[in-house]
């Protein structure tokens, strides 16, 4: 339905090196997490994923890729397809944690007193989030790759749809009342649109 708009927006940010290329899930690959670049380390061993930040001294001398740490994937079989599945599971788990924290930060919105709090996460190809007519919120797992302030913007956007299930003037007035700089955050989020193309 919004394919033409999406193609236009994607074309405008196609040169952004942060997230254009789809990962191949090999050792040394760059992965995004909360708007930062992490180097992927793939090792053979018992199934485990860990994320480690560089020490502050090391971060002073970052390479040109701006790597802030390492995401280490240990698997008995290090085939790229299995690494991808493991990372997808890890992203989904992190998404559930981060979205829960974001919802907690926004818990004082007056209309949430009656909301049952039904929300889910999943990988989506065309939108960052959605809110059904029944009040179920769906959030895109790819959001774990963008800065936390942009996650909060998307979560608030969907929560505002619980009051106004459209993009009317009333909807944007409500959004602005709780996040005056929402337009700036939306523009920042647009730079990450190519993430939606990642499988």
Legacy VTK file of the C-alpha trace (Angstrom):
# vtk DataFile Version 3.0
C-alpha trace
ASCII
DATASET POLYDATA
POINTS 199 float
0.000 0.000 0.000
2.851 2.379 0.829
5.407 0.821 -1.522
5.879 3.901 -3.688
6.472 6.151 -0.677
8.850 3.615 0.874
10.866 3.216 -2.344
11.208 7.005 -2.552
12.361 7.287 1.071
14.792 4.388 0.714
16.319 5.916 -2.401
17.010 9.122 -0.479
19.061 7.313 2.180
20.623 4.548 0.089
24.089 6.100 0.495
23.979 5.940 4.286
26.756 3.498 5.232
25.327 2.773 8.671
22.825 0.217 7.533
22.651 -0.195 3.757
24.469 -3.477 3.276
22.765 -6.642 4.452
25.014 -8.546 6.861
26.551 -11.811 5.647
27.058 -12.966 9.268
30.755 -13.748 8.934
33.558 -13.071 11.377
34.526 -9.380 11.351
31.134 -8.216 10.031
29.635 -5.030 11.443
26.338 -5.330 13.297
24.171 -2.479 14.542
22.861 -2.276 18.102
21.277 0.861 19.609
22.766 3.014 16.858
26.322 1.788 17.380
28.574 -0.498 15.324
29.758 -3.770 16.838
32.195 -6.195 15.282
30.880 -9.728 14.964
33.106 -12.480 16.324
32.049 -16.016 15.360
33.542 -18.837 17.422
32.977 -22.553 17.661
31.729 -23.722 21.040
28.677 -24.068 23.282
25.733 -21.939 22.120
26.057 -18.412 23.550
25.897 -14.746 22.461
27.614 -11.963 24.377
28.029 -8.246 23.780
31.093 -6.472 25.124
31.920 -2.780 24.971
35.454 -1.644 24.263
37.224 -0.219 27.264
37.104 3.581 27.447
40.816 3.831 26.581
40.282 1.723 23.431
37.280 3.815 22.403
39.464 6.902 22.244
41.256 5.279 19.319
38.304 3.848 17.390
38.973 2.833 13.822
37.235 4.664 10.990
34.291 2.267 11.208
33.417 3.606 14.671
33.281 0.176 16.316
32.300 0.441 19.986
32.510 -3.228 20.933
32.090 -6.858 19.960
29.138 -9.197 19.626
30.448 -12.734 20.016
28.429 -15.664 18.722
29.485 -19.139 19.844
27.837 -22.083 18.112
28.717 -25.755 17.627
28.316 -25.161 13.868
29.399 -21.699 12.615
27.583 -21.856 9.261
26.435 -18.313 8.334
22.762 -19.355 8.204
22.938 -20.656 11.769
24.783 -17.530 12.905
22.010 -15.416 11.358
19.311 -17.420 13.162
21.158 -17.063 16.464
21.573 -13.296 15.996
17.914 -12.927 14.989
16.882 -14.711 18.215
19.240 -12.475 20.208
17.879 -9.319 18.545
14.313 -10.421 19.319
15.159 -11.078 22.974
16.901 -7.697 23.241
13.919 -6.047 21.507
11.524 -7.467 24.092
13.723 -6.121 26.899
14.244 -2.680 25.326
10.593 -2.215 24.359
9.491 -3.221 27.841
11.860 -0.605 29.295
10.538 2.018 26.866
6.931 1.244 27.806
7.920 1.514 31.458
9.394 4.984 30.852
6.086 6.026 29.238
3.851 4.394 31.860
2.525 7.730 33.182
0.633 8.616 29.995
-2.918 9.220 31.277
-4.711 7.004 28.757
-2.618 3.946 29.614
-4.614 3.345 32.812
-7.185 1.400 30.798
-4.802 -0.209 28.270
-4.263 -3.920 28.861
-0.709 -3.603 27.591
-0.847 -6.068 24.724
2.229 -5.765 22.500
4.431 -8.038 20.391
7.710 -7.874 18.504
8.494 -9.222 15.053
10.662 -8.474 12.039
8.704 -6.281 9.612
9.645 -5.096 6.123
7.580 -1.942 5.733
7.061 -0.199 9.078
8.623 0.384 12.469
5.456 -0.295 14.392
1.698 -0.604 14.199
-1.354 -0.417 16.423
-4.453 -2.464 15.624
-8.007 -1.199 16.100
-8.229 -3.483 19.160
-5.182 -1.799 20.731
-2.541 -4.445 20.069
0.832 -2.840 19.398
3.382 -4.495 17.116
6.990 -3.262 17.196
9.665 -4.035 14.630
12.598 -6.054 15.978
14.936 -4.007 13.734
14.372 -1.085 16.152
17.051 -2.573 18.451
19.555 -1.325 15.857
18.624 2.353 16.282
19.385 4.695 19.221
17.175 4.306 22.276
15.626 7.793 21.896
14.258 6.673 18.506
12.794 3.516 20.036
10.992 5.747 22.545
9.657 7.877 19.677
8.207 4.846 17.848
6.709 3.413 21.043
5.113 6.768 21.907
3.828 7.116 18.325
2.056 3.760 18.597
0.745 4.516 22.089
-0.804 7.739 20.745
-2.700 5.576 18.256
-4.561 4.090 21.217
-6.266 7.503 21.498
-6.396 8.550 17.826
-6.232 5.648 15.408
-5.235 7.837 12.469
-2.707 10.538 11.575
-5.057 13.456 12.124
-4.218 16.866 13.580
-5.452 15.593 16.952
-3.027 12.645 16.777
-0.035 14.904 16.058
-1.128 17.380 18.735
-1.130 14.544 21.270
2.265 13.315 20.073
3.703 16.851 20.232
2.295 17.383 23.735
4.372 14.450 25.006
7.358 14.763 22.642
7.723 18.295 21.236
10.733 17.295 19.098
9.013 14.278 17.494
9.666 15.581 13.954
13.422 15.707 14.572
13.353 12.134 15.845
11.334 10.993 12.844
13.937 12.517 10.528
16.714 10.737 12.446
14.801 7.468 12.154
14.437 7.921 8.385
18.189 7.456 8.045
17.707 3.886 9.254
15.027 2.958 6.702
17.375 0.582 4.808
17.313 -1.670 7.880
13.803 -2.649 6.847
15.311 -4.367 3.796
17.408 -6.684 5.960
15.998 -10.191 6.023
LINES 1 200
199 0 1 2 3 4 5 6 7 8 9 10 11 12 13 14 15 16 17 18 19 20 21 22 23 24 25 26 27 28 29 30 31 32 33 34 35 36 37 38 39 40 41 42 43 44 45 46 47 48 49 50 51 52 53 54 55 56 57 58 59 60 61 62 63 64 65 66 67 68 69 70 71 72 73 74 75 76 77 78 79 80 81 82 83 84 85 86 87 88 89 90 91 92 93 94 95 96 97 98 99 100 101 102 103 104 105 106 107 108 109 110 111 112 113 114 115 116 117 118 119 120 121 122 123 124 125 126 127 128 129 130 131 132 133 134 135 136 137 138 139 140 141 142 143 144 145 146 147 148 149 150 151 152 153 154 155 156 157 158 159 160 161 162 163 164 165 166 167 168 169 170 171 172 173 174 175 176 177 178 179 180 181 182 183 184 185 186 187 188 189 190 191 192 193 194 195 196 197 198
